[in-house]
Amino acid sequence: MKSQATAPPVVQADQACGTQAPLLYNYAEARKMLGGVPVSTFAMWIAQGLVEPVRIGPRRCFIRHEDVVRLAQGVTLPKGA
């Protein structure tokens, strides 16, 4: 069985710790970093505009690191508001 690399926690993913956070996370990684948010809640956040997916190609979507940090800090305003 292949082992998956785990993303660093939001708190440790900064340059002060000497690590650099990835720029994009897939949905599963973003949900895990936000404390295991359910798929339905994450989909609702996307529908409400709290998170704006980055589309790469016709099918692949990712979430920006800044959006994950913003949600982790409790900011619940839609982007652009």
C-alpha positions in Angstrom: 0.0 0.0 0.0 1.3 3.4 -0.9 1.7 6.0 1.8 0.3 9.4 1.1 2.2 12.5 2.0 0.3 14.6 4.5 0.0 18.3 4.2 1.4 20.4 7.1 -1.2 21.9 9.5 -2.2 25.5 8.8 -0.6 26.8 11.9 2.8 25.3 11.0 2.7 26.2 7.3 4.5 29.5 7.4 8.0 30.7 6.6 8.7 31.4 10.3 8.8 27.6 10.9 11.1 27.2 7.9 8.5 25.4 5.8 6.6 26.7 2.8 3.0 25.8 2.5 1.7 24.5 -0.8 -0.2 27.1 -2.9 -3.2 24.8 -3.6 -4.9 21.9 -1.8 -7.3 19.4 -3.2 -10.7 19.3 -1.5 -9.9 16.4 0.8 -6.7 18.0 2.0 -8.5 21.4 2.6 -11.3 19.7 4.5 -8.8 17.7 6.6 -6.8 20.9 7.5 -10.0 22.6 8.6 -10.7 19.9 11.2 -12.4 17.2 9.1 -15.2 19.4 7.7 -18.0 17.2 6.2 -18.2 17.1 2.4 -21.7 18.7 2.5 -20.5 21.6 4.6 -17.6 22.2 2.3 -19.9 22.1 -0.7 -22.2 24.6 1.0 -19.2 27.0 1.6 -18.3 26.8 -2.1 -22.0 27.5 -3.1 -22.1 30.5 -0.7 -18.9 31.9 -2.1 -16.9 31.5 1.1 -14.3 29.4 -0.9 -13.6 29.9 -4.6 -12.2 26.8 -6.2 -9.3 27.1 -8.7 -10.0 25.0 -11.8 -7.1 23.4 -13.5 -8.2 21.7 -16.7 -11.8 20.6 -17.3 -12.2 18.5 -14.1 -9.5 19.3 -11.4 -10.4 21.8 -8.7 -8.2 23.0 -5.9 -8.5 25.4 -2.9 -6.0 28.2 -2.3 -3.9 28.2 0.8 -5.1 31.7 1.7 -8.7 30.5 1.6 -7.9 27.6 4.0 -6.1 30.0 6.4 -9.0 32.5 6.2 -11.6 29.9 7.1 -9.4 28.5 9.8 -9.2 31.9 11.4 -13.0 32.1 11.4 -13.6 34.8 8.7 -17.0 33.9 7.2 -17.5 36.7 4.7 -17.9 35.7 1.1 -15.0 36.6 -1.1 -15.3 40.0 -2.7 -17.6 41.3 0.0 
